[in-house]
Amino acid sequence: MNNQPFILPKPVSGILAILPGYPKTLLFVQAVNLALGDTLRSDVMQPLQNKLISIRVTDAGMAFYFFLGTKGLVACRRNREPELTISASAHDFLMLALRKEDPDTLFFSRRLCMEGDTELGLLLKNTLDAMELPPFNLRSLSPPRILAEIRTRLLN
């Protein structure tokens, strides 16, 4: 059995890296909003509101920039330094989402990196750890559902 984590092939990461950043962030944000539902709109998350956060997927050469608004995550373009940047491979982020890896384990093995306001990063981690998050469901991230959610948000 192969215990090596999956790494995106160079041709795939090369294509992902040259795609414009904002549309990728918009799709990412919609997927997270769909997956986490009302969890992001809870009072517990308020200290994180309006803080620019970046998620960097190291092996894909991609970065997502967003902040937490009153209705969930909001995509934005990078117009300033993020308060917090969290970096890891696509595989490690997927393992975190599926709860098959612990963020502390990844951090101490240097597979997950936090830069910037580490106090904000710890607040985010502890807040997410304390919440009863819904199980990660890949079906909730189907392209038609994400596109429908984007259309609804753009029209409101």
Order of alpha helices (4+ residues) and beta strands (2+ residues): alpha-alpha-beta-beta-beta-beta-alpha-alpha-beta-alpha-alpha
